[in-house]
Amino acid sequence: MDKLEHGKARAGKITGTMAHTVMYSGQKAWDTLIKQLWTDDGTEFAEAVYGARAHGHVYEPVGAAKFWDRHPEYDHEDPKYDDYSGPIREFRGRLGYSPDRILKIDGLRVAGLEVKSPTTEDKIADHIVAGDPRGNKHFSQCQHCLLSSGLNHWYQVVHFEDQYFEYRYDIDRVWRERYITRLREFISQLDGAAPKPKRKLRITDL
């Protein structure tokens, strides 16, 4: 799957990078995201990227290699993008995820991997987990990937030069139940329904 195919496969769908916005943001952020999804045809995703995103693409294999140095028990695949195919019918064709790697044992998918590659040392703190993991901005992304993939474990790696941090997220079922509720409301608005008059969900609510 090349970048254009990847972009078109995920166009208009709710992916992991949007999960934090769906879960925690208010109506204004939802409106902006809905407009982006309405106009997304996949071509922008395929365009050249610069800055932190480009850096992440370049150093993602480095972080993955560091992970395998520590976990030789896993084989891996790099599917680029997969659609949700779980039991919630209204999510089919609406959700997807772009794993950095899928981890396998004896040919069976058992976990996923998300690699974060900060551009400078002072950016490491933006990615590592401190205290409640739900306060980490990547928690929602990894939980979305768990929901979309049907897997039970998702690893997050943060690396910079010789520094390496690793976390394993399991399914947070309380968080997931509330996320599913938020997704259903977001999808109804994406399909044209008026917003419900309620405040955004905060991390402290969980």
VENQUI-V887898 format. One record per backbone hydrogen bond with DSSP energy under -1.0 kcal/mol. CO is the residue of the C=O (numbers start at 1). NH is the residue of the N-H. If there is no record, write none. Layout:
CO,NH
CO,NH
//
This chain:
2,6
3,7
4,8
5,9
6,10
10,13
14,96
15,18
16,19
18,22
19,23
20,24
21,25
26,30
27,31
28,32
29,33
30,34
31,35
32,36
33,37
34,38
35,39
44,47
51,55
52,56
53,57
54,58
55,59
56,60
59,63
60,64
61,65
62,66
63,67
64,68
65,69
67,71
71,74
75,104
77,102
79,81
82,97
88,91
89,92
91,94
91,95
94,14
95,84
97,82
101,113
102,77
103,110
103,111
104,75
105,108
108,105
111,103
112,155
113,100
113,101
114,157
116,159
120,123
121,124
123,126
124,127
124,128
132,135
133,136
136,139
138,142
139,143
140,144
141,145
142,146
143,147
144,148
145,149
146,150
153,112
154,169
155,114
156,167
157,116
158,165
160,163
163,160
165,158
167,156
169,154
172,176
173,177
174,178
175,179
176,180
177,181
178,182
179,183
180,184
181,185
182,186
183,187
184,188
185,189
186,190
187,191
188,193
189,192
196,198
202,205
203,206
//
